[in-house]
Amino acid sequence: MPIDCGFTKEDKRFRYRAAAIIVENGCVLFAGNKNDDYLYSIGGAVHAGETSEDAVIREVY
């Protein structure tokens, strides 16, 4: 199982994340959250030993 690059210190959490900004026909693609009312860019955690470029390609597809 891949290990995400991140850590927790006290009550704060850091997660190394790669994201894409996808624009087509003047529109920007965002993902929605089922539980909360917000949108976010397409992407996700970078795994240990993975480049941010490889991570964003994996997450987009």
Secondary structure in CASP SS format (residue, H / E / C, confidence):
PFRMAT SS
TARGET T0000
AUTHOR 0000-0000-0000
METHOD secondary structure of the structure
MODEL  1
M C 1.00
P C 1.00
I C 1.00
D E 1.00
C C 1.00
G E 1.00
F E 1.00
T E 1.00
K E 1.00
E C 1.00
D C 1.00
K E 1.00
R E 1.00
F E 1.00
R E 1.00
Y C 1.00
R E 1.00
A E 1.00
A E 1.00
A E 1.00
I C 1.00
I C 1.00
V E 1.00
E E 1.00
N C 1.00
G C 1.00
C E 1.00
V E 1.00
L C 1.00
F C 1.00
A E 1.00
G E 1.00
N C 1.00
K C 1.00
N C 1.00
D C 1.00
D C 1.00
Y C 1.00
L E 1.00
Y E 1.00
S C 1.00
I E 1.00
G E 1.00
G E 1.00
A E 1.00
V C 1.00
H E 1.00
A C 1.00
G C 1.00
E C 1.00
T C 1.00
S H 1.00
E H 1.00
D H 1.00
A H 1.00
V H 1.00
I H 1.00
R H 1.00
E H 1.00
V H 1.00
Y C 1.00
END
